[in-house]
Amino acid sequence: MDELFCGKDTWQAAVLSLMGNCDLVAMDLRGFSPDNKGCLFELQSLVAHVPLGKVMLLTDATTDITFLRQTLDTCWRAAESRGAQAGEAGSLVLLDTKGRDLLAVDTLMALADEALGQQTSLPAPIGAASLAPA
């Protein structure tokens, strides 16, 4: 795994560059709430620049799901108003880890293999759901 260290004046450009060069994006939104301003930029960018079928969002009981859904809806509307293909290529995956981090990693890896067209059997489900623009 490569590491990329960014300052506060370069991280947004780095995120956009990485999004444009990936097969799959997994974003950890455990603990997500209105206080996570950095996550808002990343969610807006994902919706605007990455086909939704390549996006997996990790959540748990500490994630404000109502706020997350409202945020995604706002991101989809904003992307569409700018002419982006919001919702292109399917729906994103919400993966509720249910506090079982090791199983969540196994599930995430199996979903990644599936999304990338590799043959894998999924572990026992821990709460994967799809979410697409309304």
C-alpha positions in Angstrom: 0.0 0.0 0.0 1.2 3.5 -0.8 0.9 6.3 1.6 0.2 9.9 0.6 0.8 12.7 3.1 -1.0 16.0 2.3 -1.2 19.4 3.9 -4.4 21.3 4.3 -3.7 23.1 1.0 -3.3 20.0 -1.1 -5.5 17.2 0.3 -8.5 18.1 -1.8 -6.6 17.9 -5.1 -5.0 14.7 -4.0 -8.4 13.2 -3.2 -9.7 14.1 -6.6 -6.7 12.7 -8.3 -7.0 9.4 -6.4 -10.7 9.1 -7.2 -9.9 9.5 -10.9 -7.4 6.6 -10.9 -9.2 3.9 -8.9 -11.2 0.8 -9.5 -13.2 1.1 -6.2 -13.6 3.6 -3.4 -14.2 2.6 0.2 -15.0 5.5 2.6 -15.2 5.0 6.3 -18.2 7.0 7.6 -18.4 5.4 11.0 -19.1 8.3 13.3 -20.2 10.5 10.4 -22.3 13.6 11.5 -22.8 17.2 10.6 -19.4 17.9 12.3 -17.4 16.1 9.6 -16.8 18.9 7.1 -13.9 17.2 5.3 -16.2 14.2 4.6 -18.7 16.5 2.9 -16.1 17.5 0.3 -15.2 13.8 -0.3 -18.9 12.8 -0.6 -19.6 15.6 -3.1 -16.6 14.6 -5.1 -17.5 10.9 -5.1 -21.0 11.6 -6.4 -19.7 14.0 -9.0 -16.7 12.1 -10.3 -17.0 8.3 -9.5 -19.6 5.9 -10.9 -21.7 4.9 -7.9 -21.2 1.2 -8.5 -17.5 1.8 -7.5 -18.4 3.3 -4.1 -18.7 1.6 -0.8 -19.4 3.5 2.4 -18.7 1.9 5.8 -21.2 2.8 8.5 -22.1 1.7 12.0 -24.3 2.6 14.9 -22.4 5.9 15.4 -23.1 7.0 11.8 -26.0 9.6 11.5 -27.7 7.6 8.7 -30.4 10.2 8.3 -27.9 13.0 7.8 -25.8 10.8 5.5 -28.9 10.1 3.2 -29.7 13.9 3.3 -26.1 14.7 2.4 -26.0 12.2 -0.5 -29.3 13.5 -1.8 -28.0 17.1 -1.7 -24.8 15.9 -3.5 -26.8 14.1 -6.2 -28.9 17.2 -6.8 -25.8 19.5 -6.9 -24.0 17.2 -9.3 -27.0 17.0 -11.6 -27.4 20.7 -11.7 -23.7 21.0 -12.8 -24.3 18.4 -15.6 -22.5 15.6 -13.9 -23.9 12.1 -14.3 -24.8 11.6 -10.7 -26.0 8.1 -10.1 -24.2 6.8 -13.2 -23.5 3.1 -13.2 -25.7 1.8 -10.5 -25.9 2.5 -6.8 -23.4 2.8 -4.0 -23.1 0.3 -1.2 -23.7 1.2 2.4 -21.9 -1.4 4.5 -23.0 -1.4 8.2 -20.1 -2.9 10.1 -22.2 -3.5 13.2 -19.1 -3.0 15.2 -17.6 -6.2 13.8 -14.5 -4.7 12.1 -12.8 -7.9 11.0 -15.9 -9.3 9.4 -16.5 -5.9 7.9 -13.0 -6.0 6.3 -13.7 -9.5 4.9 -17.1 -8.4 3.6 -15.6 -5.3 2.0 -12.9 -7.3 0.3 -15.4 -9.8 -1.0 -17.6 -7.0 -2.3 -14.6 -5.4 -3.9 -13.7 -8.7 -5.6 -17.3 -9.0 -6.8 -17.4 -5.4 -8.1 -14.1 -6.0 -9.9 -15.4 -9.1 -11.5 -13.4 -11.7 -9.5 -15.0 -14.8 -8.2 -15.3 -14.8 -4.4 -17.9 -16.0 -1.9 -19.2 -13.4 0.5 -18.9 -14.0 4.2 -22.1 -14.0 6.3 -23.8 -10.6 5.6 -23.4 -7.8 8.2 -25.7 -5.3 6.6 -24.8 -4.3 3.1 -27.4 -2.1 1.3 -27.6 -0.2 -1.9 -28.4 3.4 -2.2 -29.0 5.3 -5.5 -30.3 8.8 -6.4 -34.0 9.3 -5.9 
